[in-house]
């Protein structure tokens, strides 16, 4: 079976490397020449644990090929995965211009029966949209369009690809279903087979529900701080309820990244387009948007309403650990808001520094490690829960800080560190 992947961003590359490792011959089409050159040399243009090693392994085995040539590869393909970006517009609507472009590119190049798989996160009706574009040049319907949403978490994408909770197959024919099941047979995971429209909704509902859990526990954390309660115990207790579950019940600075913010807003837009007011989803979106402003107020309170001659150290800029992705990152938002004050801001992240330098203004001091950030700081704010931040040399940190105050937005420490002479503030604990 010959498989082609169009778009070699985060989703496309993980999909390509994973399928190649299953033994399939995979050709990746990418128009960005610089990215193409890097991939051919076995270099991944973003940080994802173990992905580069697996890429090089399958390049050596000649299972992976990277090209910008549509013509030859589409004609020879049995299955084509569309993995291009669907960035949000200002109104929350998903921009489908890349999906449309790809559909037009392949419409007059497919020869025999071909399965076209929509892997990108796309609104309801996109499969029909692709079908209509293809039918203009293929009236005999020598193809099927399948919706096969991904559920990859940055930082653990390969594990999620190999051991997914489920495989969603949205299709209209048994033939297409059998081909997708053949591709994913090595996974040995449960299938949810449905129509294309339902599959498209599943991705948005899935991510929006997880975003709701995060937002909910953040609001409970804020309540706990004011009533002498402990949010970790609350989260543990409700997480033991099988109807709720423990995942995504960790209070913090709010959700970010390339998926949750975009998908929540897109779902709101889809509701509005269909005359459905998704009140809960809208409330989640608004609450998350206000999260950083709330935390800035808390920082101001910790500092006794003074930012003059104050130095604040920020640990973590990526939206989560084990990635260099700063898209919609709470860390980026926090630094931007704090930079509007008269405080001096210093930042460090193990992987996201180069990306951060492109996004943040020049008044920010970018440091080479966590101790450089802490030096002479009045307050140290832990934003991203990187493992190396969980094992700080507290004796050294206390010695080099101007005032030993830590605001832990991920609750990776506890009040026990106050025994070492720190002023410690966490999320959801008095």
N, C-alpha and C positions, 0 to 999 in steps of 0.2 A: 504494500500500500504506500503510495506516494502522498506525503502530507506537506502542505505549504502554509506558512504562517506569514500574514501580512501585518507589519507593525511590530517592531522588536523593542518595545518599551518594557516596562516591568512585567506586565501580564504575558506579553508575547514571548519574551525571552525565557521566562520560567516554563511556560507551556512547551516551547521548542526544545529546551534542554531536557525536560522531563520525558517527553515523548521519544526523543532520541535515545535516552537511557533505557527506554522500554524496548528498543530495537528497531524503531521505525526510521525510515529515511525522511529527514525533515529539511526542507528548504525555507529559509527566512528571507522575505523581501523587505528591504528597508531603503528609503530614498535618501536618508541623511548619510552623506558620503563619509563624514568623519566618524560617525558611530559605526558605520559598516566596516571601515578600516580597523577600528579597535576590536570589533567582534571577531573579525577574521584572524586576528592575532591572539584571540583568546582572552581579551580584556573586557570586563563588564563595566559599562559606563556609570554604574551606581553601586552602592554598597548593599550587598545581600549575602549573609553568611553561607559559605560553601558553594555558591552558585558558580563562581569563576572556575573552581576546581572541576566541577562536573561539566562545564562548558568545554574546557580544554580536553578532558577525557573523551568526550564524544566527537570533538574535532579530529583528534588523533585516530579515532575509529571510523572516520569518514561518514558518520551518520548525520552530520550537520553541514549545511552549506548556506552561506550568506551572499545575497546578490541584490541588485537593484533592477534586474531584468524580469519584467512581468510576463512578456510574450511567451517565452519558451517554457517557463515553469507552470504557469496556469493551465496551459493546454495538456500537460502531463499529469496534472494533479487529480487525485481521487477525492481528497478532502482539503478544503481551504478554510483556515481559521482567520477571521477578521479580528485583529487585536489593536485597533487604532484608538486614539484618545477621543473622548467625548466631553470636552471641557464645558463648564457651566457658563451660560450667559448671565448678564446682570439680573435678569428676572428669575433665575433658577432653572430655566429651560436648558436641557442638554443640547449642545451644539453638535449636530450630526453631519457636518460638512465633510469630515474625513471618511465617515462611513459611506456617504453618498459617492464620494470621489472614488473610493476603492471599488464599490459596487459597479460603477461605470467602467472602471479600468478592466475588470474581469469579465464584464458582460459579453463582450464580443470575442473573448479569448478561450472560454471553456469549450471543450469539444464533445466528449462523451458525457455520460452521467456523472455529475459532480455534487458533492455535499458541501454547501457553504455554511460555516458555523459562525454565528455571531458570539464572540467571546467578550467583546467590550460590554461595559455596563450601559445599557440603552433603554430608553423609555418604551412603554407599551406601544406596540404598533410598528416597531422598527423592522421586525422580521418581514411584515407585509410590505414595508417600504422597500426593503432590499429585493424582495420577490418581484415587485412591480418594475424596478429598475432593470432587473435581469430579464424579465419577460419581454421587454421592448426589443431585445436582440435575440431572445431564445423563446420564441412562441411555442415551440414543441415541448417546452418544460423538461429540459434535459438536466434538471438540477432539483435539489431540495434545500431549503433554508432551515437551519436548526438554531435554536437559542440554547446556549450552554454557558450560563453565567459562572464566573470564578468566585472563589471565596478565600483568596490568598491574603494572609496577614504579612505585612512587611516585617522582616526580621526572622520569619519562620516559614517563608514561602515554599521552600522545597518540601518541608515536612507536611505542609498543608496540601501540596500537590499529590504527594505519595499516599497520605493518610487523610483524605477529606472526610468530613462527617457524612456527606452525601454527594451524589453526582446528579445534577439536574439536566434532563434532556427534554427540551420543548420542540416538538416536531409534528408533522402532519402525515407521515408515512411510516409503515413498518420497516421499509427498506432503509431509510435514514436512521431509524432507531437501532437497527441491528449493526449498522456500520459504527455508530458512536459507541455502542456497547463493546464491540470488538476492540476499538481503540483503548477504552478504559478498563478492559478485562483484567490487566495486571493489578489494578487497584483493589479489587475484591471488596468493594464498598456498596452500600445500598443505592439503588437508582430511584429517582422520582421522575417518571415519564409522564408528560402532560402536553398540552398544546403550547405553541410558541408564546402566546400572550400571558398565560399563567406563569411560565418560566421567567418572563421578563419582569413580572410583578414580584416574584419570589426574591430576587436580588435586592430590590429596593425595600421590601418589607423586612427582610432579614437584617440589613444594615441599619435601618431606621429603628428597629426594635432594640438592637444593641446600643445605639446612640441614646435611646430612651432610658435604658438601664443605667448608663453612665451618668446621665443628667439627673436621674432620680436620686441616686446615691449621693451625688454632690449636694443636692438640696437637703437631704437627710443629714449629711455631714454638717452643713451650716446650722441646722437646728441643734444638733448634738453639742456643738461648740458653745451654745448659749444656755444649755440646761444641764451641764455637768454629766453628759452621757458620752459613751465611747462608740464611734461609728464602726470601728473594726468588728466589735462584738455584735453590733446590730447587723452588719453585713454578713458575718458568719452565720448568725442565727437564721436570717431570712433565706440565706443561700442554701441552708440545709433542707429547706422546703423543696421537695422535688418539683413542685409546680413553678419554682422560681429559678433555682440553680445558682451556683456560686460565681460563675464567670461574669466579668464586666461589672462587678459590684465593688470597684475600688475607687474611692474618692480621689479627686485630683483637680488639675487646672482646666478640665474640660476636654472634649474629644477634638481631634484634628486629623491631619493627613489628607490624602488624595481622594478618599472614599466617603467617609461618613458625612462631612459637611456638604459635599456635592450631592450625594445621593438623597440626603434629607431634603435639601432644597428642591431637587428634581421631583421628588415624590409630592411635595407641596404643590409644585407647578402642575403636575399631572392631575392632581385632585381638582385644582382650580379650573383646568382646561375641561374637565368632565363634570363641572358644577358640584363637586364634592369638597366641602370645607373640612380638611383634615386638622381639626383643632388640636389634638394631642401632638401631632408631628410639628405643627407650627409653634406650639409652646416649647417643645424640646429645642427647636432651632433658636428661638429667642433667648431661652435660658442659657444656652451654650454661648451665644454671642455676648451675653452680659457677664459671663464668668470671669474673664480677665479684669474687667473694670471693678468687680467685687473684690478680687484679690489685690489689686492696686490700692484700694481703700484700706484693706487689711494691713498691707505693708506700711502705708502711711500711719496707721494707728500704732503699729509696732515701733515705728521710728518717732513716735510722739509728734506727729504732724510736721516733721522737719525733713526736708530734702537738701537744704543748703549744707555744703561741705560733708556730704554723706556719700559713701562709696558702697555700691551694692554689687555683689558677685552672683552671677547666674551660672548654675551647673546644668547643662543640657539645653540644646536648641532643637534637635530633631524631635518630631512629634511623638516618637516612642523609641526605645532602645533598639540596637542592632539594625539601624538604618541611617542613611544620611538625608532622608527626606524631610524637608522643612515646610512643605505645603500645608497651609492652614495650621501651622504648629502653634500650640499655646505659648511655647517659649519665645517664638518670634513676636507674637502679639504682646506678650508681657514686656519684652525688651523695648518694643516700639512705644508702648504707653509710658514706661518708666523713663525713657529718653526724653520725654516731653517735660519732665520735672528738672530740677536743678541738681539732681544726683548724678554722680559719675557711675557709669555702668561698665562692668567687666564680664566677659562671657567665655565659656569653654564647653566644647562638645567633642567627644572622641572621634566622630566621623563627619559631622555636618559643618565644620568651620568654613570650608571653602564656599559652600552654598550660602551660609549665613552672611559672609562678607559681601556677597552680591546683593543681598536683600536689606541689610541694615546700614544705617548712615555711618559716616566716618567718625562720629563722636564716640562710638562704642570702642572699647579696648578689647581686642581679641587676644586671648591668652593661650599658652602652649600646654597648660595642665591645670588641674583643679587647685593646686597650691598657689599658683600664680594668681588665680582668681581670688582666693581667700586673703591674700596678703593685703593688709591695711583696710580690709572691708569692714564696714559696720554691720552688715547683714549678708549672710550667705543663703541663697534661695536654690533649693534642689527642685528642678523642673522635670527632668527626664531621669527615669530610674535605671541608668546604666549600672552594670555590675560593679564597675570600679568606684562608683560613688557610694556603694553600700559598704565599702571597707576603707573609709577614709582614716588617715592617721589623725585621730582627734586631738592628740597631744600637740602635734605639729600645727594643726588648724587653729587651735586656741591660742597658741603662742604667736602666730603671725597675723591674726585678725586684730583690728583696732578694738572691736567689741565682739565677744564670742556669741553672736546670735545666729541661729539657723531657723529658716522657715522651710519646712520639709513638705512640699506639695505632693509627695508620693508616699508619705508615711513609711519610709524605709528604715527610719530610726525610731526611737521611743523616748519618753521622758527620762529614761535611765541615763541618757547622756548629760542630764543636768547635774549628775553626781560628779562629772568632769569639769564643772564650772561653766557650762553653756546655758544660755537662755534658749529654750527650745519651743518652737511653735509648729504644730502639725495641722492636718485637715480633719475636722470632725472630732477633735478631742479638746476638752477644756484645759 
